[in-house]
Amino acid sequence: MKPLLVKEIRTLLQGELISGSENWKVKETIYYHRHQLSKQNSLIFVSRNDSINWHEINEKGPSLVISDLPSSELKNALSNTTVIRVRSLVQSYWKFMDYYRGLFDIPVVSITGTCGKTTTKEMIRHILSKDWKVQASLSSKNEPRQSLPYLTGIEEDTDAAVFELGLGNSGNITHQCKIYQPTIGIITNIGVHHLDGCGNLEGYIKAKSEIVEGIKPNGTLIINADDLNTKKVPLQKFLGKILYFGTNEKSHMRASNIVFSNNGMNFNLSFKDRTYRASIPGFGEHQVYNALAALAAVHEMGMDLRSAIRRLATFTNMERHLEISNGIGGSTIVDDTWTNNPTSVEAALKVLDSIGKGKEVILVLGDIKRLGNFQKKYHREIGSLVAKRDIHTLITIGNMAEEIAKKALEDGTKADVHIFSNVQGVLEVLQQKLNPQSILLIKGPMSNRSMIDFAKKLKEDK
């Protein structure tokens, strides 16, 4: 965080100094009870609903508390704590965020989409980090509550920032865009997810579309030209620049001649009447789409495209993202337990179509969560996708995933089908099937710790 003088903050928020000194600098900002109080020189937003532990705050002092609690409560602060009372904490919070963001004239990328957000973000960070200092959200920790520490993680020497936007409910992306004020927005794709928070697919598309209005004036929107649901995003009122990526002729950043290699994907990249040869670690056409979005973003930030392509080739594919390992009995294990939704399941099956040719294919599929009233519908659709393929063994884990197995059987799958409520007993079935000719894809939700641990058991010790 760029250090800010307490007096400067009080003047900005038009607050009343209740106690303490205002002649020191804040070096961290948190929202009380939402973020961990870990450092000295912290600015702490405290709401009316919070019960304050003044001793805890004082021990980390000097600390600055900003609150709209009654003065009678705020006067209980101890000697190492400065307290500023404001009329409205919510208004002060947003005013501070807007002020802090305005201190930095740097490119800020925000990314949404059903799949590929984390990978695209990490690709951008990787490409830029050789020469730039980049502030980025951590892993897939993209909840709106993380936005405050991520924004204030921008420092005086930060060259660019890239943030993943989480979506649990309508309004989440609008909220985060008000904080980040992105100069570049990316929609990787729009599949099916979080229907419990958005009502239905139309509501989910509308919630994803919030990023369009969240981009700063004269900013750039980078959008998937091939994705059917993304085509439903209204763009009529967007006055900035639009860059399309994909494989069709409409794409500004276009991929062609996509082929699987030993370690990932090779493809031709066409941009502004020039064609480049590119490669990316990690299997699947979806990985190429992630790469296109990342390359479009860094080029828009001013990076030479040829240099960006060279950097992209050194990217390390993320763990549990179709991660391939040797497994029990000399088998091949494909661990895709990072996330689970219908779009990512279909992408994983397409990868398996290519790398599983000539092998005994085993699927271990877990529940897909957050589908609301549509969970049965989409689990059964996956069952139909499985039935169309040459699968030797299908194992489902979980009550919802059972619908995958039932539908696959109804559609005439030739697979040996096993249904489990949890991972207990699954290994006993697999030990008879895992050999050098078998390839196993395991896919489940990141919230299912037992499936993640089970995937680790299937792999040989490295």
Stockholm file with secondary structure:
# STOCKHOLM 1.0

chainA/1-462         MKPLLVKEIRTLLQGELISGSENWKVKETIYYHRHQLSKQNSLIFVSRNDSINWHEINEKGPSLVISDLPSSELKNALSNTTVIRVRSLVQSYWKFMDYYRGLFDIPVVSITGTCGKTTTKEMIRHILSKDWKVQASLSSKNEPRQSLPYLTGIEEDTDAAVFELGLGNSGNITHQCKIYQPTIGIITNIGVHHLDGCGNLEGYIKAKSEIVEGIKPNGTLIINADDLNTKKVPLQKFLGKILYFGTNEKSHMRASNIVFSNNGMNFNLSFKDRTYRASIPGFGEHQVYNALAALAAVHEMGMDLRSAIRRLATFTNMERHLEISNGIGGSTIVDDTWTNNPTSVEAALKVLDSIGKGKEVILVLGDIKRLGNFQKKYHREIGSLVAKRDIHTLITIGNMAEEIAKKALEDGTKADVHIFSNVQGVLEVLQQKLNPQSILLIKGPMSNRSMIDFAKKLKEDK
#=GR chainA/1-462 SS CCCEEHHHHHHHHTCEEEESCCSSEECEEEETTTSCCCSSSEEEEECTTCCCCHHHHHHTCSEEEEECSCHHHHTTCCTTEEEEECSCHHHHHHHHHHHHHHTCCSCEEEEECSSSHHHHHHHHHHHHHTTSCEEECCTTCCCGGGHHHHHHTCCTTCCEEEEECCCSSTTHHHHHHHHHCCSEEEECCCCSCCHHHHSSHHHHHHHHTHHHHHSCTTCEEEEESSCTTGGGSCCTTCCSEEEEEESSTTCSEEEEEEEECSSEEEEEEEETTEEEEEEEESCSHHHHHHHHHHHHHHHHTTCCHHHHHHHHTTCCCCTTSSEEEEBGGGCEEEECCSCCCHHHHHHHHHHHHHHTTTSEEEEEEECCCCCGGGHHHHHHHHHHHHHTSCCSEEEEESTTTHHHHHHHHHTTCCSEEEEESSSTTHHHHHTTTCSTTEEEEEECCTTCHHHHHHHHHHBCCC
#=GC SS_cons         CCCEEHHHHHHHHTCEEEESCCSSEECEEEETTTSCCCSSSEEEEECTTCCCCHHHHHHTCSEEEEECSCHHHHTTCCTTEEEEECSCHHHHHHHHHHHHHHTCCSCEEEEECSSSHHHHHHHHHHHHHTTSCEEECCTTCCCGGGHHHHHHTCCTTCCEEEEECCCSSTTHHHHHHHHHCCSEEEECCCCSCCHHHHSSHHHHHHHHTHHHHHSCTTCEEEEESSCTTGGGSCCTTCCSEEEEEESSTTCSEEEEEEEECSSEEEEEEEETTEEEEEEEESCSHHHHHHHHHHHHHHHHTTCCHHHHHHHHTTCCCCTTSSEEEEBGGGCEEEECCSCCCHHHHHHHHHHHHHHTTTSEEEEEEECCCCCGGGHHHHHHHHHHHHHTSCCSEEEEESTTTHHHHHHHHHTTCCSEEEEESSSTTHHHHHTTTCSTTEEEEEECCTTCHHHHHHHHHHBCCC
//
